[in-house]
Amino acid sequence: MKNLFAIIFLLFCTIIFAQDETIISESKAAQIELNEEFSNPETTILEPKDFKKFKGLEFYPIDSKFIVEAKFVRTPNEKPFLMPTTTARTPEYVKYGEAHFSMDGKDFVLNLFKSTKPYDEPGYEDYLFLPFTDLTSGDGSYGGGRFLDQRIPEGDTIIIDFNKAYNPYCAYSARYSCPIPPKENDLLIRIEAGVKDFGKH
């Protein structure tokens, strides 16, 4: 009987490990894709002077601690609002839901937003926008906060992988207009995951 329990436990650990490995490999693939986009002259948004010496974005080490399974709470009665940006542009969003999760023994809530303007590209119908700041903002990561791309979950849980956090274009060039993360999405914890501040490693 002890051997049976040992086998079941080992099998359970193996499944969990395999799931973690899959998620971590997805984090790595997202970072590689982002670097390829910046390294390609046809897709880069870097200024010419920065592109000449560009050798790749710097990321925090991938850490499964920053892949959280959050409780997703739909907020259907929200009114659309104009989100402030770094310029006079004010795109219209609506708060779509909340992600509730715990990290280091503390509880956090992040708001997820959906653009009221349909996306031009097909496949983005279920796209949610998650801008945030944290205690690394201006101290390791870009001071203006970072973004995450999320999809509308099918159930009441949503996976947030902070290893996929990326900078707004404004971190690389003043030519762009970028949303400013709302104050309610300021996390009082260091999210040492995702891309670091550009040119300040």
Summary of the structure (lengths in Angstrom):
residues: 201
radius of gyration: 18.8
end to end distance: 54.5
largest distance: 69.1
contacts: 537
relative contact order: 0.18
helix: 27%
strand: 29%
